[in-house]
Amino acid sequence: MKEALSISIGSSIRNKTVIVNLLGEEVRISRIATDGDMNAAREKFRELDGQVDAFGVGGTDLGLFYADRWYPLYSVLPIIQDVQITPVVDGCGLKNTLENRCASILDAEIGGYLDQIGRSVLVMTGVDRYGLLRSFVDAGYQYTLGDVLFSLGLPFPVRSERILKRILAVLIPLVARLPFEWVYPTGEKQNQRKPKYTWVFQQSSVIAGDCKYITRYMPDDLEGKVIVTNTTTPADVELFTKAGVKYLMTTTPVYEGRSFGTNMMEAALLAVSGYKQKVDLYHHQPYFKMLEGLVNTAGLQPELRVLN
């Protein structure tokens, strides 16, 4: 049996292990977390290097992939610097292959409902999920990008990709060198609710992006909304249901009540495919093409369910 392991700096209460069948082969996928301790994560990567078939990096990104370019996060890279054998991914590949199908699948499955409520989307952080952003932009949605709102805490919604690119040209070199916890909740902070900018949620029919970002900042009332996210636990689904969310799409499949992160599922695909090379996101096109082939062969698709 193959084994893929996601080592996360997120909260350990979200840990989960299941055995799934991908590409005709069983693979054990497991998430273990260090509750925000990056040194402990680095030690686990070092200790388990060569003992599993593929690693995922959870609760953080190794870099930001935006507009066909990868920007490493220098405060995060040290956690994998001791890995010499096992391939390591942070989910960037699936974010730019599998997640860019979400808008078209929504249209195919609930297009009539979207006609009623309007096609407008809040993408929590476009720089973190460029493939997801592009899927909605290409589908003609009115969009609001929450990068400045939720990552920097400034009350400036961005409604133009051109403006976002200008902002990011200035911010990314700075953010890439900041401590990661300054711009993203880690450890137990991921479980804390801190609703803000309620109005930006209410004006959008679809809320898309990282589940921890959504649950941390969302208001209590999301009546009739559509959520597009992943890494959902039963507690997250209950929260969305109580808030009145109509539809929930997880960008990765649900196994035993849980949708795993893109890093976990990408690692699982590499594990069953026998991929052993170091993933080079500076020259990403051959890797993305190979990964998309694995996604198609495995039949992976975002999964939609009705909550209310």
C-alpha positions as CSV (number, residue, x, y, z in Angstrom):
1,M,0.0,0.0,0.0
2,K,1.2,3.5,-0.8
3,E,1.3,6.2,1.8
4,A,0.9,10.0,1.5
5,L,1.3,12.1,4.5
6,S,0.3,15.8,5.0
7,I,2.3,17.5,7.8
8,S,0.4,20.6,8.8
9,I,1.2,23.6,11.0
10,G,-2.6,23.9,11.5
11,S,-4.7,22.6,14.3
12,S,-4.4,18.9,15.3
13,I,-8.1,18.6,16.0
14,R,-8.5,18.3,12.2
15,N,-6.3,15.3,11.9
16,K,-7.6,12.3,9.9
17,T,-6.5,9.1,8.3
18,V,-8.4,7.2,5.6
19,I,-7.5,4.6,2.9
20,V,-8.7,5.4,-0.6
21,N,-8.4,3.9,-4.0
22,L,-6.8,6.0,-6.7
23,L,-5.7,4.9,-10.1
24,G,-6.5,1.3,-9.1
25,E,-4.2,1.3,-6.1
26,E,-4.9,1.7,-2.4
27,V,-3.2,4.7,-0.6
28,R,-3.3,5.6,3.0
29,I,-3.7,9.4,3.3
30,S,-3.0,10.9,6.7
31,R,-2.9,14.4,8.1
32,I,-0.9,15.2,11.2
33,A,-0.5,18.7,12.6
34,T,1.8,20.5,14.9
35,D,-0.6,23.3,16.2
36,G,1.4,26.1,14.7
37,D,4.9,24.8,15.7
38,M,7.0,25.1,12.5
39,N,10.1,23.6,14.2
40,A,8.1,20.5,15.1
41,A,6.9,20.3,11.5
42,R,10.4,20.5,10.2
43,E,11.5,17.7,12.6
44,K,8.7,15.4,11.3
45,F,9.6,16.0,7.7
46,R,13.2,15.2,8.5
47,E,12.3,12.1,10.6
48,L,9.9,10.6,8.0
49,D,11.8,11.5,4.8
50,G,12.0,8.3,2.7
51,Q,9.5,6.4,4.9
52,V,6.4,7.6,2.9
53,D,5.8,7.9,-0.8
54,A,4.8,11.6,-0.9
55,F,4.6,14.6,1.5
56,G,2.0,17.3,1.6
57,V,2.6,20.6,3.4
58,G,-0.5,21.7,5.2
59,G,-1.7,24.8,7.0
60,T,0.6,26.9,4.9
61,D,2.0,27.3,1.4
62,L,5.6,26.9,0.3
63,G,5.0,29.9,-2.1
64,L,2.3,31.9,-3.9
65,F,1.5,31.0,-7.5
66,Y,0.0,33.9,-9.4
67,A,-0.4,34.7,-13.1
68,D,1.9,31.8,-14.1
69,R,4.7,32.6,-11.7
70,W,5.7,31.1,-8.4
71,Y,6.9,33.2,-5.5
72,P,8.5,31.3,-2.6
73,L,7.6,32.1,1.0
74,Y,11.0,32.3,2.6
75,S,9.6,32.0,6.1
76,V,8.0,28.6,5.3
77,L,10.7,26.9,3.2
78,P,12.9,25.9,6.1
79,I,10.3,23.4,7.3
80,I,11.2,21.1,4.3
81,Q,14.9,21.9,3.9
82,D,16.0,18.6,5.4
83,V,13.8,16.5,3.0
84,Q,16.1,14.7,0.5
85,I,14.1,11.7,-0.7
86,T,10.3,12.0,-0.6
87,P,8.6,14.4,-3.1
88,V,6.9,17.4,-1.4
89,V,3.9,19.4,-2.6
90,D,1.8,22.1,-1.0
91,G,-1.3,21.7,-3.2
92,C,-0.4,24.4,-5.8
93,G,-0.7,21.9,-8.6
94,L,-4.3,20.9,-7.8
95,K,-5.2,24.5,-7.2
96,N,-4.2,25.3,-10.8
97,T,-5.6,22.1,-12.4
98,L,-8.6,20.7,-10.5
99,E,-9.9,23.9,-8.9
100,N,-10.1,25.8,-12.2
101,R,-13.0,23.6,-13.2
102,C,-15.2,24.7,-10.3
103,A,-17.2,27.5,-12.0
104,S,-18.1,25.3,-15.0
105,I,-19.2,22.5,-12.8
106,L,-21.4,24.8,-10.8
107,D,-23.0,26.1,-14.0
108,A,-23.7,22.6,-15.2
109,E,-25.2,21.4,-11.9
110,I,-27.0,24.5,-10.4
111,G,-27.0,26.9,-13.3
112,G,-30.7,27.6,-12.9
113,Y,-30.2,28.6,-9.2
114,L,-27.3,30.8,-10.1
115,D,-29.5,32.5,-12.7
116,Q,-31.9,33.4,-9.8
117,I,-29.3,34.7,-7.3
118,G,-26.8,36.2,-9.8
119,R,-23.3,35.2,-10.6
120,S,-21.1,37.1,-8.2
121,V,-18.2,35.7,-6.2
122,L,-16.1,36.6,-3.3
123,V,-12.7,34.9,-3.7
124,M,-11.1,35.1,-0.2
125,T,-7.5,35.3,-1.5
126,G,-6.9,35.3,-5.2
127,V,-3.2,35.1,-4.9
128,D,-3.5,31.8,-3.0
129,R,-6.0,30.2,-5.4
130,Y,-5.3,31.6,-8.8
131,G,-6.8,28.6,-10.6
132,L,-10.1,29.0,-8.6
133,L,-10.1,32.8,-9.3
134,R,-9.5,32.2,-13.0
135,S,-12.4,29.8,-13.2
136,F,-14.9,32.4,-12.1
137,V,-13.3,35.3,-14.1
138,D,-13.4,33.2,-17.3
139,A,-17.0,32.2,-16.5
140,G,-18.0,35.9,-16.5
141,Y,-18.7,36.3,-12.8
142,Q,-18.7,39.7,-11.1
143,Y,-15.9,39.2,-8.6
144,T,-14.5,40.6,-5.4
145,L,-11.0,39.6,-4.2
146,G,-10.4,39.6,-0.5
147,D,-6.6,39.6,-0.4
148,V,-6.3,43.1,1.0
149,L,-9.3,42.6,3.3
150,F,-8.5,39.3,4.9
151,S,-4.7,38.9,4.6
152,L,-3.8,42.5,5.4
153,G,-6.9,43.6,7.4
154,L,-7.4,46.7,5.3
155,P,-11.0,47.7,4.2
156,F,-10.3,47.7,0.5
157,P,-12.1,45.1,-1.6
158,V,-10.4,44.6,-5.0
159,R,-12.7,44.1,-8.0
160,S,-10.2,44.2,-10.8
161,E,-7.5,41.7,-11.6
162,R,-5.4,44.5,-13.1
163,I,-5.5,46.3,-9.8
164,L,-4.7,43.2,-7.8
165,K,-1.6,42.6,-10.0
166,R,-0.4,46.1,-9.3
167,I,-0.9,45.6,-5.6
168,L,0.8,42.2,-5.6
169,A,3.8,43.5,-7.5
170,V,4.5,45.6,-4.4
171,L,3.2,43.3,-1.7
172,I,4.5,39.8,-2.7
173,P,8.2,40.5,-2.3
174,L,7.4,41.9,1.2
175,V,4.9,39.1,2.2
176,A,7.3,36.4,0.9
177,R,9.7,37.5,3.7
178,L,7.2,38.1,6.5
179,P,6.6,35.5,9.2
180,F,3.7,33.4,7.8
181,E,1.6,33.7,10.9
182,W,1.4,37.4,10.3
183,V,-0.8,36.9,7.3
184,Y,-2.5,33.6,7.9
185,P,-4.0,31.9,11.0
186,T,-2.0,29.0,12.2
187,G,-2.4,26.4,15.0
188,E,-5.4,27.0,17.3
189,K,-6.1,30.4,15.7
190,Q,-7.6,28.4,12.8
191,N,-10.4,27.4,15.1
192,Q,-11.3,30.9,16.3
193,R,-14.2,32.8,14.8
194,K,-13.5,36.5,14.0
195,P,-16.3,37.7,11.7
196,K,-15.4,40.9,9.8
197,Y,-16.4,42.7,6.6
198,T,-19.9,41.2,6.7
199,W,-21.0,43.4,3.8
200,V,-18.6,41.8,1.4
201,F,-20.0,38.4,2.1
202,Q,-23.6,39.5,1.8
203,Q,-23.1,41.1,-1.6
204,S,-21.8,37.9,-3.2
205,S,-23.8,34.8,-4.1
206,V,-20.7,32.5,-4.1
207,I,-18.0,32.5,-1.4
208,A,-14.9,30.7,-2.6
209,G,-11.5,30.0,-1.1
210,D,-9.7,28.4,1.9
211,C,-12.1,26.9,4.4
212,K,-10.2,28.2,7.4
213,Y,-10.4,31.7,6.0
214,I,-14.1,31.4,5.3
215,T,-15.1,30.0,8.7
216,R,-12.9,32.4,10.6
217,Y,-14.3,35.6,9.0
218,M,-17.8,34.7,7.7
219,P,-20.9,36.2,9.3
220,D,-23.5,34.0,11.1
221,D,-26.0,34.5,8.2
222,L,-25.2,33.2,4.8
223,E,-28.7,32.4,3.7
224,G,-28.9,31.0,0.2
225,K,-25.2,31.3,-0.5
226,V,-23.0,28.8,-2.4
227,I,-19.6,27.9,-0.7
228,V,-16.7,26.6,-2.8
229,T,-13.9,25.4,-0.6
230,N,-12.1,22.3,0.8
231,T,-10.6,20.7,3.9
232,T,-14.1,20.7,5.4
233,T,-14.7,18.7,8.6
234,P,-18.2,17.7,9.9
235,A,-18.0,20.8,12.2
236,D,-17.4,23.1,9.2
237,V,-20.4,21.6,7.4
238,E,-22.5,22.1,10.5
239,L,-21.4,25.7,10.7
240,F,-22.3,26.3,7.0
241,T,-25.6,24.5,7.4
242,K,-26.6,26.6,10.5
243,A,-25.6,29.8,8.6
244,G,-28.2,28.9,5.9
245,V,-25.7,28.0,3.1
246,K,-27.7,26.4,0.2
247,Y,-24.9,24.5,-1.6
248,L,-21.4,23.4,-0.6
249,M,-18.9,22.5,-3.2
250,T,-15.6,20.9,-2.0
251,T,-12.9,21.1,-4.6
252,T,-11.6,17.7,-3.5
253,P,-13.7,14.5,-2.9
254,V,-15.2,13.8,0.5
255,Y,-13.9,10.7,2.3
256,E,-15.6,9.5,5.5
257,G,-17.1,12.9,6.1
258,R,-14.0,14.9,5.4
259,S,-12.6,16.7,2.3
260,F,-8.8,16.8,2.4
261,G,-6.6,19.7,1.4
262,T,-5.2,20.0,-2.1
263,N,-1.8,19.3,-0.6
264,M,-3.0,16.0,0.7
265,M,-4.7,14.9,-2.5
266,E,-1.8,16.0,-4.7
267,A,0.5,14.0,-2.5
268,A,-1.8,11.0,-2.8
269,L,-1.8,11.2,-6.6
270,L,2.0,11.4,-6.7
271,A,2.2,8.4,-4.3
272,V,0.1,6.1,-6.4
273,S,1.7,7.3,-9.7
274,G,5.2,6.5,-8.4
275,Y,6.4,10.0,-8.9
276,K,9.8,10.4,-7.2
277,Q,11.2,13.7,-8.6
278,K,11.6,17.0,-6.8
279,V,8.7,19.2,-7.8
280,D,10.0,22.3,-9.5
281,L,7.3,25.1,-9.5
282,Y,9.7,27.6,-11.0
283,H,9.3,25.5,-14.2
284,H,5.8,24.3,-13.5
285,Q,4.2,23.6,-16.9
286,P,5.5,20.0,-17.4
287,Y,4.5,19.1,-13.8
288,F,1.0,20.7,-14.1
289,K,0.4,18.9,-17.4
290,M,1.4,15.5,-15.8
291,L,-0.8,16.2,-12.8
292,E,-3.8,17.1,-14.9
293,G,-3.4,13.8,-16.6
294,L,-3.4,12.0,-13.3
295,V,-6.5,14.0,-12.2
296,N,-8.3,13.0,-15.4
297,T,-7.3,9.3,-15.2
298,A,-8.3,9.2,-11.5
299,G,-11.6,10.9,-12.3
300,L,-11.2,13.5,-9.5
301,Q,-13.9,16.2,-9.6
302,P,-15.1,18.9,-7.2
303,E,-18.1,17.5,-5.3
304,L,-21.4,19.4,-4.8
305,R,-24.0,18.8,-2.1
306,V,-27.2,20.5,-0.9
307,L,-27.1,21.8,2.7
308,N,-30.5,23.6,3.0
